[in-house]
Amino acid sequence: MSTQQHPPSGFWQSCRDPIVLALVGGAIDTIGFIALFGFFTAHVTGNLVLAGAAWVKDGAGIWIKLAAIPLFILTVLITKAFIDRSQHKHHALTYLFLFEGIFLIAFMLAGLSFEPFDNPNSVHVAITGGLGLMALAVRNTSSKTLIKHISPSTMMTGNTTQLGIDLSNYLRHRSAEHRQALLKSFSIVFGFVVGAFLGAFLYVKLDFWSVAFFALPVFYLAYLASQQRFKTPE
């Protein structure tokens, strides 16, 4: 159920949710990639590419990247089962944001506890990366179910393609409808790019403490969902 009574009147009102979601996705994926020998927490299929590359080189970390796939699927299965058992959309979404935030804090604490990471085959790398991956597996499940009106906020190939299409449509016919579509696709790509750069910068400065800066917005989204102030489709 949506509690939105009037159409949004400004950039932040209409794009707040996708920007915050994409910013967190971009930041956590970048932090994991830098800290954990190229492990992707959000772009999970990227781990298959890196596993293939590792296989023809020295094989370092290949088992961790391959194990990411079943762990991701298992997390999705559990999350979807929880959604199916929930009777109220905003309650389910509240808990999913809370779960995501809790996993992000666990990701941060694991990173701080197990550092320094000096072996790409270490179980400590697997545990830390797995916690970050579980956080964003919960998010991806939410994106495909409860908030599917917002484009996926952790993978940008489709969103960047859509941005190009929307820009082309707007340049051809500058209607309000095309402007709104362009704003929607731009907000996702913009948030992810800002998150990737900000995540990298804060990780260099603050190490795994940087994750806290991106867990906090997720807890804020949980609060908005609990108050039925997170925009959901009718």
Beta strands, then each sheet from edge to edge (+ up, - down):
end
